């Protein structure tokens, strides 16, 4: 469930999305709050789940992973045990850096990195042995739009519903 975000929350979240390495003092200056009030706000945003994690965004090529691929995977079986085994395998493979269970022609959309083709083959073989029946790999050629910030806006205040006027009521 979404929490209500005010203008200060939006400022803090936008600043953290731009650069999560900002200090509390820098955030306080941006938001026009004291450092203590800023720390309280950020903690509340973390505890509410709005901020899941603050992390560094790495360049895969610079870190030694020149192959970046998307993999669509369909399961051979769709029972809970098979799904759980496949999910566990996805989580166990460090080369899979993002994974989503999706609806449509395929069951999963995975993002993977590899040091070379042999590394990628190991990942694909591992997925196939855990129930992936149709694995389609798409080589990522270039980043068109990097992961972007959420388009945050203050939460709209709850609107009051007009009362229905029955017959015989007057204003």
C-alpha positions as CSV (number, residue, x, y, z in Angstrom):
1,X,0.0,0.0,0.0
2,X,1.4,3.4,-0.9
3,X,2.0,5.9,1.8
4,X,1.2,9.6,1.4
5,X,4.3,11.6,0.2
6,X,4.5,15.3,0.8
7,X,6.8,17.8,-1.0
8,X,9.7,17.2,1.4
9,X,9.5,13.4,1.0
10,X,9.5,14.0,-2.8
11,X,12.6,16.2,-2.5
12,X,14.4,13.7,-0.4
13,X,13.5,10.7,-2.6
14,X,14.4,12.6,-5.8
15,X,17.7,13.6,-4.4
16,X,18.5,10.0,-3.3
17,X,17.5,8.6,-6.7
18,X,19.9,11.0,-8.4
19,X,22.7,10.3,-6.0
20,X,22.3,7.8,-3.1
21,X,25.7,8.7,-1.8
22,X,24.5,12.1,-0.5
23,X,25.2,12.7,3.2
24,X,22.4,13.4,5.6
25,X,23.7,17.0,5.9
26,X,23.5,17.5,2.1
27,X,19.9,16.1,2.1
28,X,19.0,18.4,5.0
29,X,20.2,21.4,3.0
30,X,18.3,20.4,-0.1
31,X,15.0,19.8,1.9
32,X,15.4,22.8,4.2
33,X,15.2,20.7,7.3
34,X,17.5,20.1,10.2
35,X,19.8,17.0,9.9
36,X,17.8,15.3,12.7
37,X,14.4,15.9,11.0
38,X,15.9,14.7,7.7
39,X,17.3,11.5,9.3
40,X,13.8,10.9,10.8
41,X,12.1,11.3,7.4
42,X,14.6,9.0,5.6
43,X,14.2,6.4,8.3
44,X,10.4,6.6,8.0
45,X,10.7,6.2,4.2
46,X,12.9,3.1,4.7
47,X,10.6,1.6,7.4
48,X,7.5,2.1,5.2
49,X,9.2,0.3,2.3
50,X,9.3,3.3,0.0
51,X,13.1,3.1,0.1
52,X,13.9,-0.6,-0.3
53,X,17.7,-0.3,-0.5
54,X,20.3,2.3,-1.1
55,X,23.0,0.8,-3.5
56,X,25.7,1.6,-6.0
57,X,24.9,1.2,-9.7
58,X,27.8,-0.6,-11.4
59,X,28.9,-0.7,-15.0
60,X,28.9,-4.4,-16.0
61,X,31.5,-4.0,-18.8
62,X,33.9,-2.0,-16.5
63,X,33.3,-4.7,-13.8
64,X,34.3,-7.5,-16.2
65,X,31.0,-8.7,-17.6
66,X,31.0,-7.8,-21.3
67,X,28.0,-10.1,-22.1
68,X,24.7,-8.7,-21.0
69,X,21.6,-10.7,-22.0
70,X,17.9,-10.9,-21.4
71,X,16.5,-14.4,-21.1
72,X,12.8,-15.4,-21.4
73,X,12.0,-18.7,-19.8
74,X,9.0,-20.9,-19.9
75,X,8.6,-23.7,-17.4
76,X,8.0,-27.3,-18.5
77,X,5.6,-27.7,-15.6
78,X,3.5,-25.1,-13.8
79,X,3.0,-26.7,-10.4
80,X,4.1,-25.0,-7.1
81,X,7.0,-27.4,-6.6
82,X,8.4,-26.8,-10.1
83,X,8.0,-23.0,-9.8
84,X,9.8,-23.0,-6.4
85,X,12.7,-25.1,-7.8
86,X,13.1,-22.7,-10.7
87,X,12.8,-19.6,-8.5
88,X,15.5,-21.1,-6.1
89,X,17.8,-21.7,-9.1
90,X,17.4,-18.2,-10.3
91,X,18.3,-16.8,-6.9
92,X,21.3,-19.2,-6.6
93,X,22.9,-18.0,-9.9
94,X,24.9,-14.8,-9.3
95,X,25.0,-14.1,-13.0
96,X,21.2,-13.4,-13.0
97,X,21.0,-9.9,-11.7
98,X,17.3,-9.3,-12.1
99,X,14.3,-11.7,-12.5
100,X,10.6,-11.2,-12.9
101,X,7.8,-13.7,-13.1
102,X,5.5,-12.4,-15.8
103,X,2.2,-13.2,-17.5
104,X,2.0,-13.8,-21.2
105,X,3.8,-16.1,-23.7
106,X,6.6,-16.7,-21.2
107,X,6.9,-17.2,-17.5
108,X,10.0,-15.3,-16.6
109,X,12.0,-12.4,-17.8
110,X,15.6,-12.5,-16.6
111,X,18.6,-10.2,-16.9
112,X,22.0,-11.9,-16.8
113,X,25.6,-11.0,-17.2
114,X,28.5,-13.2,-18.2
115,X,32.2,-13.0,-18.5
116,X,32.2,-15.0,-21.7
117,X,30.0,-17.4,-23.8
118,X,31.0,-20.4,-21.7
119,X,29.8,-18.6,-18.6
120,X,26.5,-17.9,-20.3
121,X,26.2,-21.5,-21.4
122,X,26.6,-22.6,-17.8
123,X,23.8,-20.3,-16.7
124,X,21.4,-21.6,-19.5
125,X,22.2,-25.2,-18.8
126,X,21.6,-24.7,-15.1
127,X,18.2,-23.1,-15.8
128,X,17.3,-26.0,-18.2
129,X,18.0,-28.6,-15.6
130,X,15.7,-26.9,-13.1
131,X,12.6,-26.8,-15.4
132,X,13.3,-24.1,-18.0
133,X,11.9,-25.8,-21.1
134,X,12.1,-22.9,-23.5
135,X,14.9,-20.4,-23.0
136,X,15.3,-17.6,-25.4
137,X,18.3,-15.3,-25.1
138,X,18.5,-11.8,-26.3
139,X,21.9,-10.1,-26.5
140,X,21.8,-6.5,-25.1
141,X,23.5,-4.4,-27.7
142,X,23.3,-0.9,-26.2
143,X,21.5,0.9,-23.3
144,X,18.9,3.2,-24.8
145,X,17.6,4.5,-21.5
146,X,19.3,3.8,-18.2
147,X,17.2,2.8,-15.2
148,X,15.5,6.0,-14.4
149,X,14.0,7.6,-11.3
150,X,10.3,7.1,-10.4
151,X,8.2,10.1,-11.6
152,X,7.3,11.1,-8.1
153,X,4.6,13.6,-7.2
154,X,2.9,14.5,-3.9
155,X,0.1,12.2,-3.0
156,X,-3.3,13.7,-3.9
157,X,-5.4,14.4,-0.8
158,X,-8.5,12.3,-0.4
159,X,-11.4,14.0,-2.1
160,X,-14.7,14.1,-0.4
161,X,-17.5,12.5,-2.3
162,X,-20.6,14.7,-2.8
163,X,-23.6,13.6,-0.9
164,X,-26.4,12.1,-2.9
165,X,-29.6,14.1,-2.4
166,X,-32.7,12.0,-2.2
167,X,-36.1,13.2,-3.2
168,X,-37.6,15.7,-0.8
169,X,-34.2,17.0,0.5
170,X,-33.6,20.7,0.2
171,X,-30.4,22.7,0.3
